[in-house]
Amino acid sequence: MRNARPRDSVSGRRHPPPDFVIHESTACARYLIDRGADLKTLYGYVQQMLQISYLCQYHVPYLCEQQMTMECVTQLGRFGCYLFMTRTPPSDGAAAAVAHVSDDSHISKTVSSGRELAAALADPRVTSAQLQGDVALSESDFEGLPSPIVFNRDYTISGGESEPPSSWPELSFGFVEDKIRLEGGAVLTIEHVVLRDFRATPLDLSPGLDLLASSSSDAAGDLVRIKDAVMMLRICVPKSIQGEIKSSIPRPDRFPGTQLVSTPQPSNCTDDPSAPATERCWPDQGVYDDVAVDGFDVDSFERASATRYALSMLRVPYLCQRQMTDECVSALGPLGCFLYIPGPGPLHGAHPLLPSSPPYLPPAPPGGAARKVASGLELAAALADGRVTSAQLKGDVALSESDFEGLPSPIVLDRTFTISGGDAESPSSWPELSLGPVKGKVRLEGGAVLTIEHVVLRDFRANPLGQSPGLDLLASSSSDAAGDLVRIQDAVMMLRICIPKPIQGEIMSIPRPDGFPGTQLVSFPPPPNCTDDPSAPATERCWPDQGVYDDVAEAGFDMVAYGSLEVTATRYALSMLHVPYLCQQQMTEECVWLCWVRWDATSTPIRATYTQRRRLCAAPRGPAALSSIDVADEEHRALPGIAWGLSYSEPGQEGLVHGSPAPQSTARGVLPEAYRSVDAILMLAGGQTGPDSVPPWAERRLDTCLSLQDAQRKTTPILLLGGGTPHKGPYLDSRGFVIHESTACARYLIDRGADPKTLLKETSSYDTVGNAYFSLTIHALPAGWRRLAVVTSDFHMARTAALYQVMYSLAGRDLFGDPRRYELLYVAATDGGLFEPDVLAARKAKEAEARATWLRDASRMRALPDLHDWFHQTHLCYAVQRQHEFGVQTIRDPKLLASY
């Protein structure tokens, strides 16, 4: 859709704020809003093109294999009738003939088999199914039916009206998975049945039904209501922790009140297996009087994912077929114990969550699962012994390369393994565990969990933990689908080098892996009285910095070379719970912020080495080929007028930015190799001073782009980003059409000799957020770009880097399975001599505020749909519900406005 022509066009004149461009999509939105449309359901786009395909048929005879009846079309509509006839196979009573559609819009069916129940669930006319006796579902019952069956209506499965519960029929769901999806606020009610085989994982940890696939949206209010029914639970947690679990689970907002569970004394019971379930004796039983929870699916490593429907249980007695012991839960955790105990029936050993053979349950007899170790050699042997699942340290232990001689390399750990310092509560009494750092000696496979607890852990990572979460001891796992995990809990970590305090909080804004809901939690309690005595326990000594990883989860990454831009996924996750960390050294801010390339228009070309910069801190960041930059050879040419520093590469969890970089003057002259082979140069437009002119800071950005383009080893396009700004009206040409900022930038480059064929522009964005979003969606994705140089001003770079890192990382992860698919390099044009000090200070303050707001917003974005929703529903420039604000000057400070 082209842009509508603005009113009162004046050649070369900037319109005052009321005369901002009214796009056709904006006018359409106003039309819909005036007629009652919900603003939240409208999306505004500056440019849009619809392509319509036509099918023409001439002289084509058609033959009908089946024909709809008028009754079917009246009941279901043409398309609904078509789906019914093609997707519901005929069966012996399972589905009524279409010709016999009732005049009633709601139909109740009586079913006596799993196949009949499945057909009744698939029939869109049916809203209730009544069981005639016991019914058991199986996978084969759903053959030929839609998968999943979408429920956008309320539905009831009932065992009839009979009392008491001893007469209710049994309904087995057979652990059948993902056959139905609730949508649009559908409610599935189950009543007057004895429900069994409905969940392969513990109900307390994963409320829901295996039969149901996750709903599309939690906003719809989909619900499973089980009332006046009996639930058969395969395995229950011990009585000692049942109350704690129930009280810790919050109720959804739409279900006020408290969780109510009672445990009445069972009446006379019998061990006769032929007696009704409600009359037999069970290891444990109780009543869910009123329990409401949000649904969650959980895998065998306790990673939860929301089902986006709620589960309500009213007056539901539960009967436990097996019960865990306190010892089992203490050793393996509730889910581990659940998987360890052989469940009743054929499920055990056949379900993908269950092991083919039970793990060893510590403690075990001598020579069995638990082993005490006093040296690195003994610990290495315990890791290699397939029978051992835990190793307890008898004092300080240090691993070395020689400890693994003669053992498999790597040792494949396909079982849960715990390294513990014992049961001592005081960290000062925990033994030290040094991992060397020994590299690549153990590999986690098949969903293995390595737990490290009650030790002071040191020498476990040669590279910074923030840039490369993981352990050097571990080789990369074979598959990230298995869910391998390193869990460090109730332990102390000795970090060789820590980042400065001012940016530690920003690092914790990175999102957690999908299986770890919640937020990153790090605290900085004031240190207790400490001593400089080197013989004192580590936890009592003074350190440059310290804190606590209360609850931090990250995806593991290995750094290919120290300070390298290149990282590889380890395919295991790292979780840290209740872990104090102690910093042996701390970086300076000057060292950390040596992060990006800077343009200096007043500099003279010289060659430079990084020897002095490499001494700034004990663990410097560096470009991809640091050694080649240290040597001023002919391979690296000096570029007139450009000061080159280290490239910005501070990826965090899932490739998202830890915290945006800040400027720091750097040595001049040598261009890092990575910057000479980019796929595209992205330049953020910085405003206009006339129809064909741009402000001085934009000129510096454009000059930087030309120099960078000249340095490329291949023909590289410059993408000019920017349609305008919401803070000032647009300039118009002699015909009254808008001159976008990117158009003015293109004219500047062409006037200085740029080839128009190497220039691209984007005109949909009106701010830095849009620059990043549309550069990705309109250009980078369809063009297949991977390595991008992002050019903007020094004062603008911190916020720009934060925006680009998040958006491109989300796209890489969601669309390609690799959050580091895009390599973003940052080039900053200096601000020297451009602004009065108070103008520059005002702009930097606004940038810092906007960047902080973005980081808060971004912390809630788990996937691209979250970004899309925020961008088009919340953000000023692109949300229909805020379009009345566009063109209203939000900046009134003349000092700040001078930088736009």
Secondary structure as the mmCIF struct_conf table of DSSP 4:
data_model
#
loop_
_struct_conf.conf_type_id
_struct_conf.id
_struct_conf.beg_label_comp_id
_struct_conf.beg_label_asym_id
_struct_conf.beg_label_seq_id
_struct_conf.end_label_comp_id
_struct_conf.end_label_asym_id
_struct_conf.end_label_seq_id
HELX_LH_PP_P HELX_LH_PP_P1 ARG A 2 PRO A 6
BEND BEND1 ARG A 7 ASP A 8
TURN_TY1_P TURN_TY1_P1 SER A 11 GLY A 12
STRN STRN1 ARG A 14 ARG A 14
HELX_LH_PP_P HELX_LH_PP_P2 HIS A 15 PRO A 16
HELX_RH_3T_P HELX_RH_3T_P1 PRO A 17 ASP A 19
HELX_RH_AL_P HELX_RH_AL_P1 GLU A 24 ASP A 34
TURN_TY1_P TURN_TY1_P2 ARG A 35 GLY A 36
HELX_RH_3T_P HELX_RH_3T_P2 LEU A 39 THR A 41
STRN STRN2 TYR A 43 TYR A 43
BEND BEND2 VAL A 46 GLN A 47
BEND BEND3 HIS A 59 HIS A 59
BEND BEND4 GLU A 65 GLN A 66
HELX_RH_AL_P HELX_RH_AL_P2 MET A 70 ARG A 87
BEND BEND5 THR A 88 THR A 88
BEND BEND6 ASP A 92 ALA A 95
HELX_RH_3T_P HELX_RH_3T_P3 VAL A 98 HIS A 100
BEND BEND7 ASP A 103 HIS A 106
STRN STRN3 ILE A 107 VAL A 111
BEND BEND8 SER A 113 SER A 113
HELX_RH_AL_P HELX_RH_AL_P3 GLY A 114 ALA A 122
TURN_TY1_P TURN_TY1_P3 PRO A 124 ARG A 125
STRN STRN4 VAL A 126 LEU A 131
BEND BEND9 GLN A 132 GLY A 133
STRN STRN5 VAL A 135 ALA A 136
HELX_RH_3T_P HELX_RH_3T_P4 GLU A 139 PHE A 142
TURN_TY1_P TURN_TY1_P4 GLU A 143 GLY A 144
BEND BEND10 LEU A 145 LEU A 145
BEND BEND11 SER A 147 PRO A 148
STRN STRN6 ILE A 149 PHE A 151
BEND BEND12 ARG A 153 ARG A 153
STRN STRN7 TYR A 155 SER A 158
BEND BEND13 GLU A 161 GLU A 161
BEND BEND14 GLU A 163 PRO A 164
HELX_RH_3T_P HELX_RH_3T_P5 PRO A 165 SER A 167
BEND BEND15 TRP A 168 TRP A 168
HELX_LH_PP_P HELX_LH_PP_P3 PRO A 169 PRO A 169
STRN STRN8 GLU A 170 SER A 172
TURN_TY1_P TURN_TY1_P5 GLY A 174 PHE A 175
BEND BEND16 ASP A 178 ASP A 178
STRN STRN9 ILE A 180 LEU A 182
TURN_TY1_P TURN_TY1_P6 GLY A 184 GLY A 185
STRN STRN10 VAL A 187 GLU A 191
BEND BEND17 HIS A 192 VAL A 193
STRN STRN11 VAL A 194 ARG A 196
BEND BEND18 ASP A 197 ASP A 197
BEND BEND19 ALA A 200 THR A 201
TURN_TY1_P TURN_TY1_P7 LEU A 203 LEU A 205
BEND BEND20 SER A 206 SER A 206
BEND BEND21 GLY A 208 GLY A 208
TURN_TY1_P TURN_TY1_P8 ASP A 210 LEU A 211
STRN STRN12 LEU A 212 ALA A 213
HELX_LH_PP_P HELX_LH_PP_P4 SER A 214 SER A 215
BEND BEND22 SER A 216 SER A 216
TURN_TY1_P TURN_TY1_P9 ASP A 218 ALA A 219
BEND BEND23 ALA A 220 ALA A 220
STRN STRN13 LEU A 223 LYS A 227
BEND BEND24 ASP A 228 ASP A 228
STRN STRN14 VAL A 230 CYS A 236
HELX_RH_AL_P HELX_RH_AL_P4 LYS A 239 SER A 248
BEND BEND25 ILE A 249 ILE A 249
HELX_LH_PP_P HELX_LH_PP_P5 PRO A 250 PRO A 252
TURN_TY1_P TURN_TY1_P10 ASP A 253 ARG A 254
BEND BEND26 PHE A 255 PHE A 255
BEND BEND27 GLY A 257 GLY A 257
STRN STRN15 LEU A 260 SER A 262
HELX_LH_PP_P HELX_LH_PP_P6 PRO A 264 PRO A 266
BEND BEND28 ASN A 268 ASN A 268
STRN STRN16 THR A 270 THR A 270
TURN_TY1_P TURN_TY1_P11 PRO A 273 SER A 274
BEND BEND29 ALA A 275 ALA A 275
HELX_RH_3T_P HELX_RH_3T_P6 ALA A 277 GLU A 279
STRN STRN17 ARG A 280 ARG A 280
BEND BEND30 PRO A 283 PRO A 283
STRN STRN18 ASP A 284 VAL A 298
TURN_TY1_P TURN_TY1_P12 SER A 300 PHE A 301
STRN STRN19 ALA A 304 GLN A 323
HELX_RH_AL_P HELX_RH_AL_P5 ASP A 326 TYR A 340
BEND BEND31 ILE A 341 ILE A 341
HELX_LH_PP_P HELX_LH_PP_P7 PRO A 342 GLY A 343
BEND BEND32 PRO A 344 GLY A 345
TURN_TY1_P TURN_TY1_P13 PRO A 346 ALA A 350
BEND BEND33 HIS A 351 HIS A 351
TURN_TY1_P TURN_TY1_P14 PRO A 352 LEU A 353
BEND BEND34 LEU A 354 LEU A 354
BEND BEND35 SER A 356 SER A 357
HELX_LH_PP_P HELX_LH_PP_P8 PRO A 358 TYR A 360
BEND BEND36 PRO A 362 PRO A 363
BEND BEND37 PRO A 365 PRO A 365
TURN_TY1_P TURN_TY1_P15 PRO A 366 GLY A 367
BEND BEND38 GLY A 368 ALA A 369
STRN STRN20 ALA A 370 VAL A 373
BEND BEND39 SER A 375 SER A 375
HELX_RH_AL_P HELX_RH_AL_P6 GLY A 376 ALA A 384
TURN_TY1_P TURN_TY1_P16 GLY A 386 ARG A 387
STRN STRN21 SER A 390 LEU A 393
BEND BEND40 LYS A 394 GLY A 395
STRN STRN22 VAL A 397 ALA A 398
HELX_RH_3T_P HELX_RH_3T_P7 GLU A 401 PHE A 404
TURN_TY1_P TURN_TY1_P17 GLU A 405 GLY A 406
BEND BEND41 LEU A 407 LEU A 407
BEND BEND42 SER A 409 PRO A 410
STRN STRN23 ILE A 411 LEU A 413
BEND BEND43 ARG A 415 ARG A 415
STRN STRN24 PHE A 417 SER A 420
BEND BEND44 ASP A 423 ASP A 423
BEND BEND45 GLU A 425 GLU A 425
HELX_RH_3T_P HELX_RH_3T_P8 PRO A 427 SER A 429
BEND BEND46 TRP A 430 TRP A 430
HELX_LH_PP_P HELX_LH_PP_P9 PRO A 431 PRO A 431
STRN STRN25 GLU A 432 SER A 434
TURN_TY1_P TURN_TY1_P18 GLY A 436 PRO A 437
BEND BEND47 GLY A 440 GLY A 440
STRN STRN26 VAL A 442 LEU A 444
TURN_TY1_P TURN_TY1_P19 GLY A 446 GLY A 447
STRN STRN27 VAL A 449 GLU A 453
BEND BEND48 HIS A 454 VAL A 455
STRN STRN28 VAL A 456 ARG A 458
BEND BEND49 ASP A 459 ASP A 459
BEND BEND50 ALA A 462 ASN A 463
TURN_TY1_P TURN_TY1_P20 LEU A 465 GLN A 467
BEND BEND51 SER A 468 SER A 468
BEND BEND52 GLY A 470 GLY A 470
TURN_TY1_P TURN_TY1_P21 ASP A 472 LEU A 473
STRN STRN29 LEU A 474 ALA A 475
HELX_LH_PP_P HELX_LH_PP_P10 SER A 476 SER A 477
BEND BEND53 SER A 478 SER A 478
TURN_TY1_P TURN_TY1_P22 ASP A 480 ALA A 481
BEND BEND54 ALA A 482 ALA A 482
STRN STRN30 LEU A 485 GLN A 489
BEND BEND55 ASP A 490 ASP A 490
STRN STRN31 VAL A 492 CYS A 498
HELX_RH_3T_P HELX_RH_3T_P9 LYS A 501 ILE A 503
HELX_RH_AL_P HELX_RH_AL_P7 GLN A 504 ILE A 507
TURN_TY1_P TURN_TY1_P23 MET A 508 SER A 509
BEND BEND56 ILE A 510 ILE A 510
HELX_LH_PP_P HELX_LH_PP_P11 PRO A 511 PRO A 513
TURN_TY1_P TURN_TY1_P24 ASP A 514 GLY A 515
BEND BEND57 PHE A 516 PHE A 516
BEND BEND58 GLY A 518 GLY A 518
STRN STRN32 LEU A 521 SER A 523
HELX_LH_PP_P HELX_LH_PP_P12 PRO A 525 PRO A 527
BEND BEND59 ASN A 529 ASN A 529
STRN STRN33 THR A 531 THR A 531
TURN_TY1_P TURN_TY1_P25 PRO A 534 SER A 535
BEND BEND60 ALA A 536 ALA A 536
HELX_RH_3T_P HELX_RH_3T_P10 ALA A 538 GLU A 540
STRN STRN34 ARG A 541 ARG A 541
BEND BEND61 PRO A 544 PRO A 544
STRN STRN35 ASP A 545 MET A 559
BEND BEND62 VAL A 560 ALA A 561
TURN_TY1_P TURN_TY1_P26 TYR A 562 GLY A 563
BEND BEND63 LEU A 565 LEU A 565
STRN STRN36 VAL A 567 GLN A 586
HELX_RH_AL_P HELX_RH_AL_P8 GLU A 589 VAL A 592
TURN_TY1_P TURN_TY1_P27 TRP A 593 TRP A 593
BEND BEND64 TRP A 596 TRP A 596
STRN STRN37 VAL A 597 TRP A 599
TURN_TY1_P TURN_TY1_P28 ALA A 601 THR A 602
HELX_RH_AL_P HELX_RH_AL_P9 THR A 611 ARG A 614
TURN_TY1_P TURN_TY1_P29 ARG A 615 ARG A 615
BEND BEND65 LEU A 616 ALA A 619
TURN_TY1_P TURN_TY1_P30 ALA A 624 ALA A 625
HELX_RH_AL_P HELX_RH_AL_P10 LEU A 626 ASP A 630
BEND BEND66 VAL A 631 VAL A 631
TURN_TY1_P TURN_TY1_P31 GLU A 634 GLU A 635
BEND BEND67 HIS A 636 HIS A 636
STRN STRN38 ALA A 638 ALA A 638
TURN_TY1_P TURN_TY1_P32 PRO A 640 GLY A 641
STRN STRN39 ILE A 642 ALA A 643
HELX_LH_PP_P HELX_LH_PP_P13 LEU A 646 TYR A 648
STRN STRN40 PRO A 651 PRO A 651
HELX_RH_3T_P HELX_RH_3T_P11 GLN A 653 GLY A 655
STRN STRN41 VAL A 657 VAL A 657
BEND BEND68 HIS A 658 GLY A 659
BEND BEND69 GLY A 669 GLY A 669
STRN STRN42 VAL A 670 VAL A 670
HELX_RH_3T_P HELX_RH_3T_P12 GLU A 673 ARG A 676
BEND BEND70 SER A 677 SER A 677
BEND BEND71 ASP A 679 ASP A 679
STRN STRN43 ALA A 680 LEU A 684
BEND BEND72 THR A 689 THR A 689
STRN STRN44 GLY A 690 GLY A 690
TURN_TY1_P TURN_TY1_P33 PRO A 691 ASP A 692
STRN STRN45 SER A 693 SER A 693
HELX_RH_AL_P HELX_RH_AL_P11 PRO A 696 ASP A 710
TURN_TY1_P TURN_TY1_P34 ALA A 711 ALA A 711
BEND BEND73 ARG A 713 LYS A 714
STRN STRN46 ILE A 718 LEU A 721
BEND BEND74 GLY A 723 GLY A 723
STRN STRN47 THR A 725 THR A 725
TURN_TY1_P TURN_TY1_P35 PRO A 726 HIS A 727
STRN STRN48 LYS A 728 LYS A 728
HELX_LH_PP_P HELX_LH_PP_P14 GLY A 729 PRO A 730
STRN STRN49 TYR A 731 LEU A 732
TURN_TY1_P TURN_TY1_P36 SER A 734 ARG A 735
BEND BEND75 GLY A 736 GLY A 736
STRN STRN50 VAL A 738 ILE A 739
HELX_RH_AL_P HELX_RH_AL_P12 GLU A 741 ASP A 751
TURN_TY1_P TURN_TY1_P37 ARG A 752 GLY A 753
HELX_RH_3T_P HELX_RH_3T_P13 PRO A 756 THR A 758
STRN STRN51 LEU A 759 GLU A 762
BEND BEND76 SER A 764 SER A 764
BEND BEND77 TYR A 766 ASP A 767
HELX_RH_AL_P HELX_RH_AL_P13 THR A 768 PHE A 774
HELX_RH_PI_P HELX_RH_PI_P1 SER A 775 ALA A 780
HELX_RH_AL_P HELX_RH_AL_P14 LEU A 781 ALA A 783
TURN_TY1_P TURN_TY1_P38 GLY A 784 GLY A 784
STRN STRN52 ARG A 787 SER A 793
HELX_RH_AL_P HELX_RH_AL_P15 ASP A 794 PHE A 816
BEND BEND78 GLY A 817 GLY A 817
TURN_TY1_P TURN_TY1_P39 PRO A 819 ARG A 820
BEND BEND79 ARG A 821 TYR A 822
STRN STRN53 GLU A 823 ALA A 829
TURN_TY1_P TURN_TY1_P40 GLY A 832 LEU A 834
BEND BEND80 PHE A 835 PHE A 835
HELX_RH_AL_P HELX_RH_AL_P16 PRO A 837 ALA A 858
TURN_TY1_P TURN_TY1_P41 SER A 859 ARG A 860
BEND BEND81 ALA A 863 ALA A 863
HELX_RH_AL_P HELX_RH_AL_P17 LEU A 864 GLN A 873
TURN_TY1_P TURN_TY1_P42 THR A 874 THR A 874
BEND BEND82 HIS A 875 HIS A 875
TURN_TY1_P TURN_TY1_P43 LEU A 876 TYR A 878
STRN STRN54 ALA A 879 ALA A 879
HELX_RH_3T_P HELX_RH_3T_P14 VAL A 880 GLU A 885
TURN_TY1_P TURN_TY1_P44 PHE A 886 GLY A 887
BEND BEND83 VAL A 888 VAL A 888
HELX_RH_AL_P HELX_RH_AL_P18 PRO A 894 LEU A 897
TURN_TY1_P TURN_TY1_P45 ALA A 898 SER A 899
#
